[in-house]
Amino acid sequence: QVQLQESGGGSVQSGGSLRLSCAASGTTYSNYCMGWFRQAPGKEREGVATIDTNGITTYVDSVKGRFTISQDNAKNILYLQMNALKPDDTGMYYCAAERPWEVAGTTRTVCRPEVNTYKFRGQGTQVTVSS
């Protein structure tokens, strides 16, 4: 069973920075598709960033150039560095993980982009950005 625990959330002013961490147990990050999604009050879940088993990253357009997803495989920790934060970034941030999917008829595996629907997720950490 994969267990994920986020930390690092808090309250900052617009333009500030935060670094979220996600510690995993029961798995090795390098074997899983990993990512972050967020949910603001009254809004749907939104995928923020993903990192696949080859270290390739993706970001939602609204955070490109401001957020960076990374992982420390030795420590089994996933990070989300968030800079130049805006009030629209406010929400509960969740770490998520699932095994990559096999491509039929090949030896390749791929990660789904829909990180907000990954099989495993943590309890979330709150990020509040004030103007």
C-alpha positions as CSV (number, residue, x, y, z in Angstrom):
1,Q,0.0,0.0,0.0
2,V,1.4,3.4,-1.0
3,Q,1.1,6.1,1.6
4,L,1.8,9.7,0.9
5,Q,2.2,12.6,3.3
6,E,2.4,16.2,2.3
7,S,4.0,19.1,4.2
8,G,5.2,22.6,3.6
9,G,2.0,24.5,3.1
10,G,1.3,27.8,4.7
11,S,0.2,31.4,4.3
12,V,2.3,33.8,2.2
13,Q,1.8,37.1,0.5
14,S,1.5,37.5,-3.2
15,G,5.0,37.1,-4.8
16,G,6.2,34.8,-2.0
17,S,7.5,31.3,-2.2
18,L,6.8,27.9,-0.6
19,R,8.2,24.4,-1.1
20,L,5.9,21.5,-0.7
21,S,7.2,18.1,0.2
22,C,5.7,14.7,-0.2
23,A,7.1,11.7,1.7
24,A,6.3,8.2,0.5
25,S,6.2,4.9,2.1
26,G,5.4,1.5,0.6
27,T,6.9,2.4,-2.8
28,T,9.9,3.8,-4.6
29,Y,9.2,7.1,-6.3
30,S,11.3,6.3,-9.4
31,N,8.9,3.4,-10.3
32,Y,5.8,5.5,-10.1
33,C,4.1,8.4,-12.0
34,M,4.1,11.2,-9.5
35,G,2.5,14.6,-9.4
36,W,0.6,17.4,-7.6
37,F,-2.9,18.6,-8.0
38,R,-4.8,21.3,-6.1
39,Q,-8.4,22.1,-5.2
40,A,-9.7,25.6,-4.2
41,P,-13.0,26.0,-2.4
42,G,-15.9,25.7,-4.8
43,K,-13.7,24.6,-7.7
44,E,-12.8,21.4,-9.3
45,R,-9.5,19.6,-8.8
46,E,-6.8,20.9,-11.1
47,G,-3.6,19.0,-12.0
48,V,-0.6,21.2,-11.3
49,A,2.5,19.2,-12.3
50,T,3.7,15.7,-13.0
51,I,7.0,13.8,-13.2
52,D,7.2,10.5,-15.0
53,T,9.5,7.5,-14.4
54,N,12.1,9.1,-16.8
55,G,12.1,12.4,-14.9
56,I,10.1,14.2,-17.6
57,T,7.9,16.9,-16.2
58,T,4.7,18.6,-17.2
59,Y,2.9,21.7,-15.8
60,V,-0.4,23.3,-16.2
61,D,0.0,26.6,-18.1
62,S,-0.9,28.8,-15.2
63,V,2.2,27.7,-13.2
64,K,4.8,27.3,-15.9
65,G,7.9,29.3,-15.1
66,R,6.9,29.7,-11.5
67,F,6.6,26.1,-10.1
68,T,9.1,23.3,-10.3
69,I,8.4,19.6,-9.6
70,S,11.3,17.4,-8.6
71,Q,12.1,14.3,-6.6
72,D,14.9,13.0,-4.4
73,N,14.9,9.3,-5.1
74,A,17.4,8.6,-2.4
75,K,15.1,10.1,0.2
76,N,11.9,9.1,-1.5
77,I,10.5,12.7,-1.4
78,L,8.7,14.6,-4.0
79,Y,8.9,18.4,-4.1
80,L,7.0,21.3,-5.5
81,Q,8.9,24.5,-5.4
82,M,6.4,27.4,-5.9
83,N,7.7,30.9,-6.6
84,A,6.0,34.1,-7.5
85,L,2.8,32.9,-5.8
86,K,-0.5,34.5,-6.7
87,P,-3.9,34.6,-4.8
88,D,-5.2,32.2,-7.5
89,D,-2.8,29.6,-6.3
90,T,-4.6,29.3,-3.1
91,G,-6.0,25.8,-2.3
92,M,-5.4,22.4,-0.9
93,Y,-2.4,20.8,-2.6
94,Y,-2.2,17.0,-2.9
95,C,0.5,14.7,-3.8
96,A,-0.5,11.8,-6.0
97,A,1.0,8.6,-7.4
98,E,0.2,5.6,-9.5
99,R,2.1,2.9,-11.5
100,P,2.7,3.7,-15.2
101,W,0.5,2.1,-17.8
102,E,1.8,-0.4,-20.3
103,V,1.4,0.4,-23.9
104,A,-0.2,-2.6,-25.6
105,G,2.1,-4.6,-27.8
106,T,5.2,-2.8,-26.6
107,T,7.5,-2.8,-23.6
108,R,6.9,0.9,-23.1
109,T,5.1,2.4,-20.2
110,V,3.5,5.9,-19.9
111,C,2.1,8.1,-17.3
112,R,-1.4,9.6,-17.6
113,P,-1.5,13.4,-17.5
114,E,-4.7,13.4,-15.3
115,V,-2.8,13.5,-12.0
116,N,-5.9,14.5,-10.1
117,T,-7.3,11.0,-10.7
118,Y,-4.1,9.0,-9.8
119,K,-4.8,5.9,-7.6
120,F,-3.0,7.1,-4.5
121,R,-3.0,10.5,-2.9
122,G,-2.1,12.2,0.4
123,Q,-4.2,14.1,2.8
124,G,-3.2,17.5,1.4
125,T,-1.5,20.6,2.6
126,Q,-3.1,24.1,2.6
127,V,-1.6,26.9,0.6
128,T,-3.0,30.4,1.1
129,V,-1.8,33.4,-0.8
130,S,-2.9,36.8,0.1
131,S,-2.8,39.9,-2.1
